[in-house]
Amino acid sequence: MPSRIEPVVLENCRLLFRNFSGKEGRFAPEGRRTFSVALEHDQAAAMEAAGWNIKTLNARDEEDEPQPIIQVRVGFKGGRPIRIVLVTTRGKTQLTEDLVSILDWVEIIKADLIIRPYEWEVGEKSGVTAYLQSLFVTIREDPLELKYADLPDAPDSAISAQMLAAEDE
């Protein structure tokens, strides 16, 4: 079934409920990597009209408005490759499936992403699942990491040799 819904570019987003590691939780089985994106109300209305599955978080305080969100799946298996890039002062680093779990813990300054729709139909039920196509994440770096950023990394063998020499003394 060809998709009638177009991919969506979301810029300067706030990512919520990050589970890039795919840990089992209250709302996800083991291995399901997901996160949610907070949406502007007009953006959410347009996406919902196009067929996207938009949810709403209840407001925590009475004076706040409910927050529209969309849950996004991160699928490394399957036909379409995804691109996840970590942006720091040192440049861009493509994150692999093995490294992407660090996004569960970093402080994100800015996230730009593209989601693509997967339209499904099972029996009489149907819907749209949002899948990550690409994600660029700018993070807040550790002040010590910034301080020592110009120093080259020591090769693993040099560290091991130094540790062994220290133990012999």
Stockholm file with secondary structure:
# STOCKHOLM 1.0

chainA/1-169         MPSRIEPVVLENCRLLFRNFSGKEGRFAPEGRRTFSVALEHDQAAAMEAAGWNIKTLNARDEEDEPQPIIQVRVGFKGGRPIRIVLVTTRGKTQLTEDLVSILDWVEIIKADLIIRPYEWEVGEKSGVTAYLQSLFVTIREDPLELKYADLPDAPDSAISAQMLAAEDE
#=GR chainA/1-169 SS CCCCSCCEEECSCEEEEEETTCCCBTTBCTTCCEEEEECCHHHHHHHHHHTCCCEEECCSSTTSCCEEEEEEECCCSSSSCCEEEEEETTEEEECCTTTGGGGGTSCEEEEEEEEEEEEEEETTEEEEEEEEEEEEEEECCCHHHHHTTTSCCCCHHHHHHHHHHHHHC
#=GC SS_cons         CCCCSCCEEECSCEEEEEETTCCCBTTBCTTCCEEEEECCHHHHHHHHHHTCCCEEECCSSTTSCCEEEEEEECCCSSSSCCEEEEEETTEEEECCTTTGGGGGTSCEEEEEEEEEEEEEEETTEEEEEEEEEEEEEEECCCHHHHHTTTSCCCCHHHHHHHHHHHHHC
//
